[in-house]
Amino acid sequence: MELLKKEWGKSALIILAYIAFVVIVWYFISSLLGDKETIREIIKGYGLFAPIIFIIIQITQNIIAPISHYPLLIAGGYIFGPINGFLLNWIGTTIGTFLIIILAKKFGRPLVNKMVSKKAIDKYDHIVKKISPFGLFLIYALPIFPDDEISYLIGISAMPLKSMIFPIVLGKIGGATNAFIGDSPATGFLASAIIGIIILIIGTLYYQRKNIIKIIKKHYKSFYPKT
């Protein structure tokens, strides 16, 4: 019992320290992330280290879930160009997402309750508890979910970490393509949309391949019955 109390005490201190860190970072950068011009000036000052700094900011943004990530994703293309911006967005958001999940697995529900709004918990908690890898892929691939907050809930779900790798890595490509919009809003939006559709098709074909094969076999038999 005494050992259990010590472990709980240690976990509580770590969580409080983490929350303090989040509050401090939030205070200094939350007002900056909505303005890509401000972000550009900050990043440019780091010279050769600019890509690393940008990735660190991306990771931090992911962990501080309530901050909108679209301005930063768009800024990636504005600062580094479409291809480099896309790669940095993809790397940063993917690492950030896995860190969220690992932290949630480590510290459990107490951390999740601190980092995720009650509204998001009430809306998505029951869904996440029974989510499949395909459903997880859709959450990250479609731009309609608060995926950073949901990542905390995913971390305390029953899904093993190895089952999360492919849907997260593939799904995060869609958001990373916002770099094309930052480089050229007119043509970039079309490129981002096309890539997003392709990713959805690839993910759907991969996760629904068994059902697709069954349908093909069924129709094949109906067209070419055994004689």
C-alpha positions as CSV (number, residue, x, y, z in Angstrom):
1,M,0.0,0.0,0.0
2,E,2.8,2.4,0.9
3,L,4.6,1.6,-2.4
4,L,1.4,2.3,-4.3
5,K,1.0,5.7,-2.6
6,K,4.5,6.6,-3.5
7,E,3.9,5.6,-7.2
8,W,0.7,7.7,-7.3
9,G,2.6,10.6,-5.6
10,K,5.4,10.4,-8.2
11,S,2.9,10.2,-11.1
12,A,1.0,13.2,-9.7
13,L,4.1,15.3,-9.4
14,I,5.1,14.4,-13.0
15,I,1.7,15.3,-14.3
16,L,1.7,18.6,-12.4
17,A,5.2,19.4,-13.8
18,Y,4.0,18.6,-17.2
19,I,0.9,20.7,-16.9
20,A,3.1,23.6,-15.6
21,F,5.3,23.2,-18.7
22,V,2.2,23.3,-21.0
23,V,0.9,26.4,-19.3
24,I,4.2,28.2,-19.7
25,V,4.6,27.2,-23.4
26,W,1.0,28.1,-24.0
27,Y,1.6,31.5,-22.6
28,F,4.5,32.3,-24.8
29,I,3.5,30.8,-28.2
30,S,-0.3,30.4,-28.4
31,S,-0.7,34.0,-29.6
32,L,2.0,33.5,-32.3
33,L,0.7,30.3,-33.9
34,G,-2.2,32.0,-35.7
35,D,0.0,34.3,-37.8
36,K,2.2,32.6,-40.4
37,E,4.1,35.9,-40.9
38,T,5.1,35.9,-37.2
39,I,6.1,32.2,-37.4
40,R,8.2,32.8,-40.5
41,E,10.1,35.6,-38.8
42,I,10.7,33.4,-35.7
43,I,11.9,30.4,-37.7
44,K,14.1,32.3,-40.1
45,G,16.2,33.6,-37.2
46,Y,17.5,30.1,-36.6
47,G,19.2,29.7,-39.9
48,L,20.3,26.1,-40.6
49,F,18.5,24.9,-37.4
50,A,15.2,26.3,-38.7
51,P,13.8,22.9,-39.8
52,I,14.6,21.4,-36.4
53,I,13.0,24.3,-34.6
54,F,10.0,24.1,-36.8
55,I,9.6,20.4,-36.0
56,I,9.9,21.1,-32.3
57,I,7.2,23.7,-32.6
58,Q,5.0,21.3,-34.5
59,I,5.5,18.6,-31.7
60,T,4.7,21.2,-29.0
61,Q,1.6,22.3,-30.8
62,N,0.4,18.7,-31.1
63,I,0.9,18.1,-27.3
64,I,-0.9,21.4,-26.4
65,A,-4.1,20.0,-28.0
66,P,-6.4,23.1,-27.9
67,I,-4.2,25.1,-30.2
68,S,-5.4,25.2,-33.9
69,H,-2.7,23.4,-36.0
70,Y,-3.8,24.5,-39.5
71,P,-2.1,27.9,-39.4
72,L,1.2,26.2,-38.5
73,L,0.7,23.5,-41.2
74,I,0.1,26.2,-43.8
75,A,3.1,28.2,-42.5
76,G,5.3,25.1,-43.2
77,G,4.9,25.6,-46.9
78,Y,5.1,29.4,-46.7
79,I,8.5,29.2,-44.9
80,F,10.2,26.1,-46.4
81,G,8.4,25.6,-49.8
82,P,5.8,22.9,-50.6
83,I,7.9,19.8,-50.5
84,N,10.1,20.6,-47.6
85,G,7.2,22.1,-45.7
86,F,5.1,19.0,-46.3
87,L,7.9,16.7,-45.0
88,L,8.5,18.8,-41.9
89,N,4.8,19.0,-41.3
90,W,4.5,15.2,-41.6
91,I,7.5,14.4,-39.4
92,G,6.5,17.0,-36.7
93,T,2.8,16.0,-36.4
94,T,3.5,12.3,-36.6
95,I,6.1,12.5,-33.8
96,G,3.9,14.8,-31.8
97,T,0.9,12.4,-32.1
98,F,3.0,9.4,-30.9
99,L,4.3,11.4,-28.0
100,I,0.7,12.3,-27.0
101,I,-0.3,8.6,-27.1
102,I,2.8,7.5,-25.1
103,L,2.2,10.2,-22.5
104,A,-1.5,9.2,-22.2
105,K,-0.5,5.5,-21.8
106,K,2.0,6.4,-19.1
107,F,-0.1,8.8,-17.0
108,G,-3.6,7.6,-17.9
109,R,-6.9,9.3,-17.3
110,P,-5.7,12.0,-15.0
111,L,-3.5,13.5,-17.7
112,V,-6.3,13.1,-20.3
113,N,-8.8,14.9,-18.2
114,K,-6.4,17.8,-17.8
115,M,-5.4,18.1,-21.5
116,V,-8.7,17.3,-23.2
117,S,-11.9,19.4,-23.0
118,K,-14.9,17.9,-21.3
119,K,-16.9,18.5,-24.5
120,A,-14.4,16.4,-26.5
121,I,-14.3,13.6,-23.9
122,D,-18.1,13.4,-23.7
123,K,-18.3,13.3,-27.5
124,Y,-15.5,10.9,-28.5
125,D,-14.6,8.8,-25.4
126,H,-17.2,6.1,-26.1
127,I,-16.2,6.1,-29.8
128,V,-12.5,5.7,-29.2
129,K,-13.0,2.8,-26.7
130,K,-14.2,0.6,-29.6
131,I,-12.4,2.2,-32.5
132,S,-10.7,0.1,-35.2
133,P,-7.4,0.9,-37.0
134,F,-9.4,1.9,-40.0
135,G,-11.5,4.3,-37.9
136,L,-8.3,5.7,-36.4
137,F,-6.9,6.3,-39.9
138,L,-10.1,8.2,-40.8
139,I,-9.8,10.4,-37.8
140,Y,-6.3,11.5,-38.9
141,A,-7.0,11.6,-42.6
142,L,-10.2,13.6,-42.5
143,P,-10.0,17.3,-41.5
144,I,-13.2,17.2,-39.5
145,F,-12.0,15.8,-36.2
146,P,-10.0,17.4,-33.3
147,D,-7.3,14.8,-33.8
148,D,-4.9,16.2,-31.2
149,E,-7.4,15.9,-28.4
150,I,-8.6,12.5,-29.7
151,S,-5.0,11.3,-29.6
152,Y,-5.0,11.6,-25.8
153,L,-8.1,9.4,-25.7
154,I,-6.5,6.9,-28.1
155,G,-3.6,6.6,-25.7
156,I,-5.9,5.2,-23.0
157,S,-7.8,2.9,-25.4
158,A,-7.3,-0.8,-25.6
159,M,-5.7,-0.6,-29.0
160,P,-2.1,-1.7,-28.9
161,L,0.6,0.8,-30.0
162,K,1.7,-1.4,-33.0
163,S,-1.8,-1.2,-34.4
164,M,-1.7,2.6,-34.4
165,I,1.5,3.0,-36.4
166,F,0.3,2.6,-39.9
167,P,-3.0,4.5,-39.6
168,I,-1.3,7.5,-37.9
169,V,1.7,7.6,-40.3
170,L,-0.6,7.3,-43.4
171,G,-3.4,9.5,-42.0
172,K,-1.1,12.4,-41.1
173,I,-0.1,12.8,-44.7
174,G,-3.4,14.6,-45.4
175,G,-2.8,17.4,-42.9
176,A,0.8,17.8,-43.9
177,T,-0.3,18.7,-47.4
178,N,-1.5,22.1,-46.1
179,A,2.1,23.1,-46.8
180,F,1.1,23.3,-50.5
181,I,-1.6,25.9,-49.6
182,G,1.0,28.0,-47.7
183,D,3.2,28.0,-50.8
184,S,0.5,28.8,-53.3
185,P,-3.1,29.1,-52.0
186,A,-4.8,28.8,-55.4
187,T,-3.1,25.8,-56.8
188,G,-2.0,24.4,-53.4
189,F,-5.5,23.8,-52.2
190,L,-6.2,21.7,-55.3
191,A,-3.0,19.7,-54.8
192,S,-3.8,19.2,-51.1
193,A,-7.3,18.0,-51.9
194,I,-6.1,15.6,-54.6
195,I,-3.5,14.1,-52.3
196,G,-6.0,13.8,-49.5
197,I,-8.4,11.9,-51.7
198,I,-5.6,9.5,-52.8
199,I,-4.6,8.9,-49.2
200,L,-8.3,8.1,-48.3
201,I,-8.5,5.7,-51.3
202,I,-5.2,3.9,-50.3
203,G,-6.3,3.6,-46.7
204,T,-9.7,2.4,-47.6
205,L,-8.4,-0.2,-50.0
206,Y,-5.8,-1.4,-47.5
207,Y,-8.2,-1.8,-44.5
208,Q,-11.2,-3.1,-46.6
209,R,-9.1,-5.4,-48.8
210,K,-10.6,-8.6,-47.4
211,N,-14.2,-7.3,-48.0
212,I,-13.2,-6.1,-51.5
213,I,-11.8,-9.5,-52.4
214,K,-14.9,-11.2,-51.1
215,I,-17.1,-8.9,-53.3
216,I,-14.9,-9.5,-56.3
217,K,-15.0,-13.3,-55.8
218,K,-18.8,-13.2,-55.3
219,H,-19.3,-11.2,-58.6
220,Y,-16.8,-13.4,-60.4
221,K,-18.7,-16.5,-59.5
222,S,-22.0,-15.0,-60.5
223,F,-20.6,-14.1,-63.9
224,Y,-18.7,-17.3,-64.4
225,P,-20.6,-20.0,-62.6
226,K,-19.0,-23.5,-62.4
227,T,-20.2,-25.9,-65.1
